[in-house]
């Protein structure tokens, strides 16, 4: 009984420190004065190439992907499509509807989201929180996602996302997004 209590207490302290100082402790206000300014209507626009890695809960690479993305905006409302090709051979198509207001608050909708995602663009960053429903072949779980995108000086976007179930990190994604090079277009 005592050993179990010590282990649970230690785990609670470690998780508490992680939540106060780690990835989830970031706030958009931490980046308010950073440059260049990230406006999703400009940077997430047109044809883009995305390349990334997904890590499992223990930090090992579980999947790699390349995605072609396309976004178009009419005022403050944008539609973005994503076509992923995974190293397993699987192909995934996703569509987003994004709305951003003049204060930088973002609303995100997609068929595989439960509810509406909420986010903020401020300084050189975009943060987005949402719950995604995985496909049945991926386990069918509903995962809470926190996306952080960081605009680089050269216009590339670095994306880091964490996926959680019951507050426990089960996966992490690291990806780059950039305007589509003309020689990188692949037939769908």
N, CA and C atoms as a LAMMPS dump frame, in Angstrom:
ITEM: TIMESTEP
0
ITEM: NUMBER OF ATOMS
564
ITEM: BOX BOUNDS ff ff ff
-5.0000000000000000e+02 5.0000000000000000e+02
-5.0000000000000000e+02 5.0000000000000000e+02
-5.0000000000000000e+02 5.0000000000000000e+02
ITEM: ATOMS id mol type element x y z
1 1 1 N 0.827 -1.197 0
2 1 2 C 0 0 0
3 1 3 C 0.866 1.255 0
4 2 1 N 1.914 1.283 0.8
5 2 2 C 2.776 2.446 0.898
6 2 3 C 3.553 2.669 -0.396
7 3 1 N 4.081 1.599 -0.993
8 3 2 C 4.826 1.725 -2.237
9 3 3 C 3.922 2.258 -3.355
10 4 1 N 2.705 1.744 -3.455
11 4 2 C 1.755 2.226 -4.461
12 4 3 C 1.447 3.707 -4.242
13 5 1 N 1.307 4.117 -3.01
14 5 2 C 1.023 5.524 -2.688
15 5 3 C 2.202 6.402 -3.095
16 6 1 N 3.419 5.938 -2.834
17 6 2 C 4.611 6.709 -3.206
18 6 3 C 4.714 6.829 -4.727
19 7 1 N 4.471 5.723 -5.435
20 7 2 C 4.534 5.745 -6.904
21 7 3 C 3.475 6.678 -7.477
22 8 1 N 2.245 6.581 -6.999
23 8 2 C 1.178 7.468 -7.483
24 8 3 C 1.469 8.924 -7.139
25 9 1 N 1.987 9.169 -5.953
26 9 2 C 2.334 10.539 -5.555
27 9 3 C 3.427 11.112 -6.431
28 10 1 N 4.455 10.308 -6.716
29 10 2 C 5.548 10.748 -7.582
30 10 3 C 5.048 11.024 -8.991
31 11 1 N 4.214 10.131 -9.501
32 11 2 C 3.639 10.33 -10.829
33 11 3 C 2.815 11.616 -10.883
34 12 1 N 2.032 11.874 -9.862
35 12 2 C 1.22 13.103 -9.813
36 12 3 C 2.101 14.349 -9.801
37 13 1 N 3.202 14.313 -9.051
38 13 2 C 4.121 15.453 -9.005
39 13 3 C 4.767 15.672 -10.367
40 14 1 N 5.243 14.584 -10.998
41 14 2 C 5.878 14.698 -12.314
42 14 3 C 4.899 15.258 -13.341
43 15 1 N 3.675 14.724 -13.369
44 15 2 C 2.67 15.226 -14.31
45 15 3 C 2.32 16.681 -14.02
46 16 1 N 2.235 17.041 -12.757
47 16 2 C 1.939 18.426 -12.385
48 16 3 C 3.013 19.377 -12.866
49 17 1 N 4.269 19.007 -12.694
50 17 2 C 5.385 19.839 -13.167
51 17 3 C 5.342 19.952 -14.681
52 18 1 N 5.076 18.838 -15.351
53 18 2 C 5.011 18.841 -16.809
54 18 3 C 3.913 19.784 -17.313
55 19 1 N 2.738 19.755 -16.672
56 19 2 C 1.638 20.623 -17.098
57 19 3 C 1.94 22.09 -16.836
58 20 1 N 2.745 22.376 -15.822
59 20 2 C 3.067 23.771 -15.49
60 20 3 C 4.208 24.333 -16.324
61 21 1 N 5.096 23.443 -16.831
62 21 2 C 6.294 23.939 -17.507
63 21 3 C 6.48 23.41 -18.923
64 22 1 N 5.737 22.407 -19.33
65 22 2 C 5.963 21.748 -20.608
66 22 3 C 5.143 22.306 -21.752
67 23 1 N 4.945 21.459 -22.737
68 23 2 C 4.246 21.806 -23.971
69 23 3 C 2.885 22.452 -23.71
70 24 1 N 2.095 21.87 -22.821
71 24 2 C 0.743 22.381 -22.566
72 24 3 C 0.736 23.691 -21.784
73 25 1 N 1.87 24.072 -21.203
74 25 2 C 1.927 25.314 -20.434
75 25 3 C 2.062 26.549 -21.326
76 26 1 N 2.363 26.35 -22.616
77 26 2 C 2.482 27.489 -23.526
78 26 3 C 1.151 28.224 -23.64
79 27 1 N 1.242 29.524 -23.829
80 27 2 C 0.066 30.356 -24.072
81 27 3 C 0.371 31.255 -25.263
82 28 1 N -0.642 31.583 -26.054
83 28 2 C -0.386 32.501 -27.163
84 28 3 C 0.286 33.798 -26.708
85 29 1 N -0.058 34.285 -25.528
86 29 2 C 0.535 35.535 -25.04
87 29 3 C 2.045 35.432 -24.857
88 30 1 N 2.58 34.214 -24.693
89 30 2 C 4.032 34.038 -24.604
90 30 3 C 4.73 34.494 -25.88
91 31 1 N 4.001 34.535 -26.994
92 31 2 C 4.578 34.827 -28.296
93 31 3 C 4.056 36.125 -28.91
94 32 1 N 3.38 36.939 -28.115
95 32 2 C 2.706 38.136 -28.629
96 32 3 C 3.641 39.085 -29.373
97 33 1 N 4.881 39.18 -28.96
98 33 2 C 5.798 40.144 -29.589
99 33 3 C 6.762 39.499 -30.57
100 34 1 N 6.581 38.205 -30.852
101 34 2 C 7.492 37.539 -31.774
102 34 3 C 7.13 37.867 -33.218
103 35 1 N 8.132 37.816 -34.072
104 35 2 C 7.927 38.08 -35.495
105 35 3 C 8.557 36.951 -36.284
106 36 1 N 8.162 36.776 -37.537
107 36 2 C 7.162 37.526 -38.301
108 36 3 C 5.749 37.197 -37.83
109 37 1 N 4.817 38.112 -38.112
110 37 2 C 3.425 37.92 -37.718
111 37 3 C 2.8 36.794 -38.539
112 38 1 N 2.116 35.895 -37.837
113 38 2 C 1.479 34.728 -38.458
114 38 3 C 0 35.042 -38.637
115 39 1 N -0.44 35.169 -39.88
116 39 2 C -1.852 35.352 -40.202
117 39 3 C -2.242 34.168 -41.087
118 40 1 N -3.084 33.282 -40.563
119 40 2 C -3.403 32.063 -41.305
120 40 3 C -4.032 32.344 -42.663
121 41 1 N -4.651 33.506 -42.825
122 41 2 C -5.232 33.85 -44.125
123 41 3 C -4.146 34.053 -45.169
124 42 1 N -2.935 34.385 -44.731
125 42 2 C -1.825 34.573 -45.663
126 42 3 C -0.933 33.34 -45.734
127 43 1 N -0.505 32.819 -44.581
128 43 2 C 0.449 31.72 -44.578
129 43 3 C -0.177 30.366 -44.908
130 44 1 N -1.414 30.13 -44.503
131 44 2 C -2.11 28.888 -44.864
132 44 3 C -3.024 29.202 -46.04
133 45 1 N -2.402 29.429 -47.188
134 45 2 C -3.137 29.854 -48.37
135 45 3 C -2.446 29.294 -49.611
136 46 1 N -3.246 28.839 -50.558
137 46 2 C -2.698 28.294 -51.789
138 46 3 C -2.269 26.845 -51.618
139 47 1 N -1.381 26.392 -52.512
140 47 2 C -0.871 25.02 -52.479
141 47 3 C 0.317 24.946 -51.535
142 48 1 N 0.3 23.928 -50.654
143 48 2 C 1.367 23.759 -49.672
144 48 3 C 1.807 22.305 -49.619
145 49 1 N 3.035 22.114 -49.192
146 49 2 C 3.6 20.791 -48.972
147 49 3 C 3.837 20.635 -47.475
148 50 1 N 3.434 19.497 -46.947
149 50 2 C 3.607 19.205 -45.526
150 50 3 C 4.324 17.86 -45.412
151 51 1 N 5.367 17.823 -44.593
152 51 2 C 6.12 16.598 -44.361
153 51 3 C 6.247 16.41 -42.863
154 52 1 N 5.975 15.192 -42.38
155 52 2 C 6.004 15.027 -40.941
156 52 3 C 6.217 13.621 -40.45
157 53 1 N 6.338 13.545 -39.13
158 53 2 C 6.575 12.303 -38.407
159 53 3 C 5.597 12.255 -37.242
160 54 1 N 5.066 11.064 -36.979
161 54 2 C 4.213 10.849 -35.809
162 54 3 C 4.962 9.912 -34.865
163 55 1 N 5.047 10.331 -33.609
164 55 2 C 5.699 9.554 -32.567
165 55 3 C 4.633 8.905 -31.693
166 56 1 N 4.888 7.698 -31.239
167 56 2 C 3.995 7.013 -30.315
168 56 3 C 4.206 7.496 -28.888
169 57 1 N 3.512 6.892 -27.932
170 57 2 C 3.567 7.367 -26.547
171 57 3 C 4.943 7.247 -25.899
172 58 1 N 5.825 6.406 -26.43
173 58 2 C 7.143 6.232 -25.829
174 58 3 C 8.25 6.923 -26.621
175 59 1 N 7.854 7.78 -27.583
176 59 2 C 8.822 8.591 -28.304
177 59 3 C 9.409 7.962 -29.549
178 60 1 N 8.943 6.788 -29.944
179 60 2 C 9.437 6.157 -31.167
180 60 3 C 8.583 6.564 -32.357
181 61 1 N 9.213 6.682 -33.512
182 61 2 C 8.481 7.024 -34.731
183 61 3 C 7.541 5.868 -35.068
184 62 1 N 6.26 6.2 -35.228
185 62 2 C 5.277 5.181 -35.606
186 62 3 C 4.8 5.368 -37.037
187 63 1 N 4.987 6.581 -37.581
188 63 2 C 4.519 6.831 -38.937
189 63 3 C 5.211 8.068 -39.496
190 64 1 N 5.365 8.075 -40.823
191 64 2 C 5.874 9.233 -41.549
192 64 3 C 4.864 9.563 -42.643
193 65 1 N 4.802 10.823 -43.021
194 65 2 C 3.849 11.196 -44.063
195 65 3 C 4.338 12.381 -44.87
196 66 1 N 3.755 12.498 -46.057
197 66 2 C 3.881 13.677 -46.908
198 66 3 C 2.452 14.043 -47.291
199 67 1 N 2.128 15.323 -47.223
200 67 2 C 0.769 15.758 -47.551
201 67 3 C 0.807 16.942 -48.497
202 68 1 N -0.138 16.919 -49.419
203 68 2 C -0.396 18.09 -50.255
204 68 3 C -1.603 18.788 -49.659
205 69 1 N -1.476 20.082 -49.467
206 69 2 C -2.552 20.864 -48.871
207 69 3 C -2.922 21.997 -49.822
208 70 1 N -4.169 22.406 -49.729
209 70 2 C -4.616 23.554 -50.509
210 70 3 C -5.62 24.333 -49.662
211 71 1 N -5.43 25.637 -49.587
212 71 2 C -6.35 26.487 -48.826
213 71 3 C -6.732 27.699 -49.657
214 72 1 N -7.993 28.078 -49.514
215 72 2 C -8.517 29.281 -50.164
216 72 3 C -9.334 30.044 -49.14
217 73 1 N -9.235 31.351 -49.191
218 73 2 C -9.931 32.213 -48.23
219 73 3 C -10.864 33.164 -48.949
220 74 1 N -12.017 33.377 -48.35
221 74 2 C -12.934 34.446 -48.748
222 74 3 C -13.169 35.257 -47.49
223 75 1 N -12.474 36.383 -47.414
224 75 2 C -12.543 37.186 -46.194
225 75 3 C -11.912 36.426 -45.037
226 76 1 N -12.67 36.265 -43.96
227 76 2 C -12.16 35.605 -42.76
228 76 3 C -12.502 34.116 -42.696
229 77 1 N -13.035 33.549 -43.774
230 77 2 C -13.393 32.131 -43.798
231 77 3 C -12.568 31.42 -44.858
232 78 1 N -11.932 30.329 -44.427
233 78 2 C -11.092 29.572 -45.339
234 78 3 C -11.473 28.107 -45.365
235 79 1 N -11.192 27.483 -46.487
236 79 2 C -11.393 26.038 -46.643
237 79 3 C -10.05 25.444 -47.003
238 80 1 N -9.634 24.431 -46.233
239 80 2 C -8.346 23.791 -46.466
240 80 3 C -8.549 22.29 -46.649
241 81 1 N -7.959 21.755 -47.716
242 81 2 C -7.981 20.31 -47.934
243 81 3 C -6.566 19.778 -47.732
244 82 1 N -6.499 18.543 -47.225
245 82 2 C -5.225 17.892 -46.974
246 82 3 C -5.296 16.468 -47.518
247 83 1 N -4.302 16.081 -48.303
248 83 2 C -4.201 14.723 -48.823
249 83 3 C -2.893 14.129 -48.317
250 84 1 N -3.005 13.208 -47.356
251 84 2 C -1.858 12.59 -46.708
252 84 3 C -1.522 11.263 -47.372
253 85 1 N -0.23 11.004 -47.549
254 85 2 C 0.282 9.708 -47.976
255 85 3 C 1.249 9.254 -46.889
256 86 1 N 0.87 8.165 -46.205
257 86 2 C 1.672 7.644 -45.104
258 86 3 C 2.656 6.599 -45.608
259 87 1 N 3.727 6.374 -44.846
260 87 2 C 4.725 5.382 -45.223
261 87 3 C 4.149 3.97 -45.267
262 88 1 N 3.011 3.748 -44.639
263 88 2 C 2.341 2.444 -44.671
264 88 3 C 1.629 2.199 -45.997
265 89 1 N 1.494 3.264 -46.802
266 89 2 C 0.732 3.168 -48.039
267 89 3 C -0.678 3.717 -47.89
268 90 1 N -1.11 3.948 -46.647
269 90 2 C -2.448 4.508 -46.426
270 90 3 C -2.526 5.936 -46.94
271 91 1 N -3.713 6.289 -47.415
272 91 2 C -3.994 7.635 -47.903
273 91 3 C -5.16 8.183 -47.087
274 92 1 N -5.055 9.437 -46.686
275 92 2 C -6.114 10.071 -45.903
276 92 3 C -6.425 11.437 -46.498
277 93 1 N -7.705 11.73 -46.631
278 93 2 C -8.154 13.038 -47.114
279 93 3 C -8.877 13.729 -45.964
280 94 1 N -8.508 14.977 -45.701
281 94 2 C -9.171 15.759 -44.65
282 94 3 C -9.548 17.113 -45.217
283 95 1 N -10.615 17.683 -44.657
284 95 2 C -11.058 19.025 -45.042
285 95 3 C -11.365 19.824 -43.792
286 96 1 N -10.932 21.055 -43.795
287 96 2 C -11.168 21.971 -42.685
288 96 3 C -11.933 23.193 -43.178
289 97 1 N -12.756 23.75 -42.315
290 97 2 C -13.288 25.099 -42.488
291 97 3 C -12.74 25.908 -41.327
292 98 1 N -12.061 26.989 -41.649
293 98 2 C -11.422 27.833 -40.636
294 98 3 C -12.03 29.225 -40.684
295 99 1 N -12.282 29.771 -39.517
296 99 2 C -12.763 31.151 -39.412
297 99 3 C -11.884 31.889 -38.416
298 100 1 N -11.443 33.067 -38.806
299 100 2 C -10.614 33.87 -37.908
300 100 3 C -11.244 35.248 -37.791
301 101 1 N -11.316 35.763 -36.562
302 101 2 C -11.878 37.108 -36.401
303 101 3 C -10.739 38.13 -36.311
304 102 1 N -11.112 39.393 -36.234
305 102 2 C -10.108 40.455 -36.249
306 102 3 C -9.214 40.448 -35.01
307 103 1 N -9.646 39.779 -33.934
308 103 2 C -8.827 39.675 -32.723
309 103 3 C -7.895 38.468 -32.77
310 104 1 N -7.956 37.68 -33.863
311 104 2 C -7.078 36.527 -34.001
312 104 3 C -7.636 35.238 -33.426
313 105 1 N -8.908 35.238 -33.026
314 105 2 C -9.52 34.014 -32.51
315 105 3 C -9.945 33.14 -33.684
316 106 1 N -9.669 31.845 -33.572
317 106 2 C -9.907 30.906 -34.667
318 106 3 C -10.947 29.877 -34.257
319 107 1 N -11.844 29.574 -35.175
320 107 2 C -12.795 28.466 -35.041
321 107 3 C -12.476 27.498 -36.169
322 108 1 N -12.407 26.204 -35.839
323 108 2 C -12.055 25.19 -36.838
324 108 3 C -13.088 24.079 -36.817
325 109 1 N -13.523 23.688 -38.006
326 109 2 C -14.464 22.573 -38.138
327 109 3 C -13.937 21.612 -39.191
328 110 1 N -14.182 20.328 -38.955
329 110 2 C -13.82 19.271 -39.907
330 110 3 C -14.722 18.086 -39.615
331 111 1 N -14.999 17.261 -40.62
332 111 2 C -15.89 16.116 -40.403
333 111 3 C -15.421 15.157 -39.306
334 112 1 N -14.113 15.058 -39.091
335 112 2 C -13.622 14.127 -38.072
336 112 3 C -13.376 14.781 -36.712
337 113 1 N -13.829 16.03 -36.54
338 113 2 C -13.727 16.681 -35.23
339 113 3 C -15.02 16.479 -34.463
340 114 1 N -14.892 16.34 -33.157
341 114 2 C -16.058 16.323 -32.278
342 114 3 C -16.205 17.746 -31.758
343 115 1 N -17.218 18.438 -32.228
344 115 2 C -17.386 19.841 -31.858
345 115 3 C -16.526 20.732 -32.732
346 116 1 N -16.303 21.934 -32.245
347 116 2 C -15.553 22.954 -32.978
348 116 3 C -14.228 23.206 -32.28
349 117 1 N -13.15 23.234 -33.063
350 117 2 C -11.85 23.576 -32.511
351 117 3 C -11.769 25.063 -32.227
352 118 1 N -10.969 25.407 -31.237
353 118 2 C -10.787 26.794 -30.821
354 118 3 C -9.296 27.122 -30.835
355 119 1 N -8.966 28.316 -31.284
356 119 2 C -7.559 28.672 -31.295
357 119 3 C -7.323 30.157 -31.338
358 120 1 N -6.05 30.503 -31.416
359 120 2 C -5.616 31.896 -31.422
360 120 3 C -4.394 32.026 -32.307
361 121 1 N -4.351 33.096 -33.096
362 121 2 C -3.116 33.465 -33.78
363 121 3 C -2.618 34.735 -33.107
364 122 1 N -1.343 34.722 -32.717
365 122 2 C -0.762 35.872 -32.029
366 122 3 C 0.745 35.827 -32.23
367 123 1 N 1.318 36.958 -32.593
368 123 2 C 2.748 36.991 -32.875
369 123 3 C 3.062 36.05 -34.02
370 124 1 N 4.088 35.241 -33.853
371 124 2 C 4.498 34.323 -34.924
372 124 3 C 3.929 32.921 -34.721
373 125 1 N 2.87 32.807 -33.917
374 125 2 C 2.333 31.474 -33.623
375 125 3 C 0.829 31.374 -33.853
376 126 1 N 0.412 30.119 -34.02
377 126 2 C -1.007 29.753 -34.022
378 126 3 C -1.14 28.56 -33.089
379 127 1 N -2.117 28.623 -32.193
380 127 2 C -2.423 27.513 -31.296
381 127 3 C -3.859 27.115 -31.56
382 128 1 N -4.1 25.8 -31.644
383 128 2 C -5.436 25.289 -31.914
384 128 3 C -5.68 24.057 -31.053
385 129 1 N -6.828 24.026 -30.368
386 129 2 C -7.249 22.873 -29.569
387 129 3 C -8.515 22.291 -30.173
388 130 1 N -8.57 20.955 -30.256
389 130 2 C -9.76 20.294 -30.778
390 130 3 C -9.749 18.833 -30.358
391 131 1 N -10.876 18.176 -30.569
392 131 2 C -10.983 16.741 -30.327
393 131 3 C -11.22 16.065 -31.668
394 132 1 N -10.351 15.108 -31.996
395 132 2 C -10.449 14.398 -33.266
396 132 3 C -10.939 12.971 -33.005
397 133 1 N -11.794 12.498 -33.891
398 133 2 C -12.275 11.113 -33.845
399 133 3 C -11.476 10.324 -34.871
400 134 1 N -10.627 9.415 -34.403
401 134 2 C -9.826 8.612 -35.324
402 134 3 C -10.719 7.656 -36.105
403 135 1 N -10.253 7.267 -37.278
404 135 2 C -10.978 6.278 -38.074
405 135 3 C -10.939 4.927 -37.356
406 136 1 N -11.847 4.035 -37.735
407 136 2 C -11.893 2.708 -37.1
408 136 3 C -10.589 1.946 -37.288
409 137 1 N -9.987 2.052 -38.484
410 137 2 C -8.725 1.326 -38.7
411 137 3 C -7.567 1.914 -37.902
412 138 1 N -7.742 3.116 -37.358
413 138 2 C -6.728 3.729 -36.488
414 138 3 C -7.12 3.606 -35.013
415 139 1 N -8.143 2.81 -34.727
416 139 2 C -8.542 2.571 -33.336
417 139 3 C -9.857 3.201 -32.936
418 140 1 N -10.327 4.209 -33.689
419 140 2 C -11.618 4.824 -33.416
420 140 3 C -11.676 5.706 -32.18
421 141 1 N -10.542 5.985 -31.559
422 141 2 C -10.521 6.776 -30.324
423 141 3 C -10.792 8.255 -30.591
424 142 1 N -11.351 8.918 -29.594
425 142 2 C -11.459 10.376 -29.601
426 142 3 C -10.264 10.907 -28.815
427 143 1 N -9.456 11.749 -29.457
428 143 2 C -8.258 12.283 -28.825
429 143 3 C -8.312 13.797 -28.755
430 144 1 N -7.864 14.342 -27.631
431 144 2 C -7.75 15.785 -27.495
432 144 3 C -6.405 16.191 -28.106
433 145 1 N -6.456 17.203 -28.976
434 145 2 C -5.264 17.622 -29.711
435 145 3 C -4.949 19.076 -29.386
436 146 1 N -3.68 19.338 -29.168
437 146 2 C -3.171 20.701 -29.083
438 146 3 C -2.147 20.86 -30.189
439 147 1 N -2.435 21.776 -31.127
440 147 2 C -1.533 22.105 -32.238
441 147 3 C -0.854 23.434 -31.936
442 148 1 N 0.444 23.479 -32.118
443 148 2 C 1.182 24.736 -32.105
444 148 3 C 1.896 24.843 -33.435
445 149 1 N 1.697 25.948 -34.129
446 149 2 C 2.388 26.224 -35.38
447 149 3 C 3.215 27.485 -35.188
448 150 1 N 4.462 27.427 -35.653
449 150 2 C 5.406 28.521 -35.489
450 150 3 C 5.875 28.966 -36.869
451 151 1 N 5.671 30.239 -37.209
452 151 2 C 6.089 30.771 -38.5
453 151 3 C 7.569 31.115 -38.451
454 152 1 N 8.321 30.57 -39.404
455 152 2 C 9.751 30.81 -39.481
456 152 3 C 10.022 32.028 -40.362
457 153 1 N 11.209 32.564 -40.251
458 153 2 C 11.599 33.754 -41.022
459 153 3 C 11.488 33.541 -42.529
460 154 1 N 11.693 32.306 -43.005
461 154 2 C 11.666 32.046 -44.446
462 154 3 C 10.265 31.709 -44.964
463 155 1 N 9.242 31.79 -44.09
464 155 2 C 7.87 31.513 -44.503
465 155 3 C 7.424 30.085 -44.253
466 156 1 N 8.352 29.186 -43.899
467 156 2 C 7.967 27.823 -43.529
468 156 3 C 7.259 27.847 -42.178
469 157 1 N 6.439 26.836 -41.949
470 157 2 C 5.726 26.698 -40.68
471 157 3 C 6.174 25.396 -40.033
472 158 1 N 6.586 25.477 -38.786
473 158 2 C 6.902 24.284 -37.991
474 158 3 C 5.672 23.983 -37.144
475 159 1 N 5.219 22.732 -37.19
476 159 2 C 4.012 22.309 -36.478
477 159 3 C 4.397 21.229 -35.467
478 160 1 N 3.949 21.414 -34.233
479 160 2 C 4.094 20.38 -33.204
480 160 3 C 2.725 20.182 -32.584
481 161 1 N 2.27 18.941 -32.583
482 161 2 C 0.947 18.616 -32.044
483 161 3 C 1.082 17.469 -31.063
484 162 1 N 0.306 17.549 -29.981
485 162 2 C 0.229 16.432 -29.05
486 162 3 C -1.202 15.934 -28.994
487 163 1 N -1.331 14.607 -28.939
488 163 2 C -2.619 13.925 -28.906
489 163 3 C -2.733 13.243 -27.546
490 164 1 N -3.852 13.483 -26.856
491 164 2 C -4.017 12.952 -25.505
492 164 3 C -5.339 12.215 -25.363
493 165 1 N -5.295 11.189 -24.528
494 165 2 C -6.496 10.442 -24.14
495 165 3 C -6.483 10.42 -22.614
496 166 1 N -7.569 10.891 -22.005
497 166 2 C -7.665 10.991 -20.545
498 166 3 C -6.497 11.79 -19.969
499 167 1 N -6.014 12.803 -20.721
500 167 2 C -4.925 13.65 -20.256
501 167 3 C -3.541 13.072 -20.443
502 168 1 N -3.434 11.849 -20.929
503 168 2 C -2.142 11.191 -21.108
504 168 3 C -1.746 11.274 -22.578
505 169 1 N -0.51 11.725 -22.832
506 169 2 C -0.034 11.847 -24.208
507 169 3 C 0.099 10.467 -24.831
508 170 1 N -0.578 10.275 -25.972
509 170 2 C -0.52 8.994 -26.684
510 170 3 C 0.199 9.104 -28.027
511 171 1 N 0.394 10.332 -28.509
512 171 2 C 1.105 10.526 -29.77
513 171 3 C 1.542 11.982 -29.873
514 172 1 N 2.53 12.194 -30.725
515 172 2 C 3.003 13.547 -31.004
516 172 3 C 3.357 13.618 -32.475
517 173 1 N 3.072 14.743 -33.087
518 173 2 C 3.341 14.974 -34.502
519 173 3 C 4.277 16.16 -34.616
520 174 1 N 5.264 16.042 -35.469
521 174 2 C 6.141 17.159 -35.818
522 174 3 C 6.151 17.234 -37.337
523 175 1 N 5.876 18.424 -37.872
524 175 2 C 5.781 18.568 -39.332
525 175 3 C 6.226 19.955 -39.763
526 176 1 N 6.571 20.054 -41.026
527 176 2 C 6.826 21.348 -41.653
528 176 3 C 5.766 21.567 -42.719
529 177 1 N 5.398 22.814 -42.908
530 177 2 C 4.484 23.21 -43.979
531 177 3 C 5.138 24.377 -44.701
532 178 1 N 5.057 24.326 -46.02
533 178 2 C 5.651 25.396 -46.814
534 178 3 C 4.939 25.484 -48.146
535 179 1 N 5.097 26.612 -48.83
536 179 2 C 4.493 26.693 -50.168
537 179 3 C 4.979 25.532 -51.025
538 180 1 N 4.087 25.023 -51.837
539 180 2 C 4.38 23.855 -52.678
540 180 3 C 5.423 24.203 -53.725
541 181 1 N 6.573 23.526 -53.705
542 181 2 C 7.528 23.704 -54.804
543 181 3 C 6.928 23.112 -56.079
544 182 1 N 7.176 23.721 -57.205
545 182 2 C 6.568 23.238 -58.449
546 182 3 C 6.999 21.827 -58.793
547 183 1 N 8.185 21.406 -58.397
548 183 2 C 8.637 20.065 -58.728
549 183 3 C 8.14 19.003 -57.736
550 184 1 N 7.363 19.4 -56.706
551 184 2 C 6.911 18.448 -55.684
552 184 3 C 5.466 17.986 -55.884
553 185 1 N 4.788 18.498 -56.877
554 185 2 C 3.393 18.108 -57.088
555 185 3 C 3.316 16.647 -57.518
556 186 1 N 2.45 15.924 -56.85
557 186 2 C 2.269 14.498 -57.118
558 186 3 C 0.845 14.269 -57.546
559 187 1 N 0.645 13.425 -58.534
560 187 2 C -0.723 13.117 -58.978
561 187 3 C -1.479 12.44 -57.843
562 188 1 N -2.747 12.81 -57.709
563 188 2 C -3.587 12.229 -56.658
564 188 3 C -4.202 10.941 -57.125
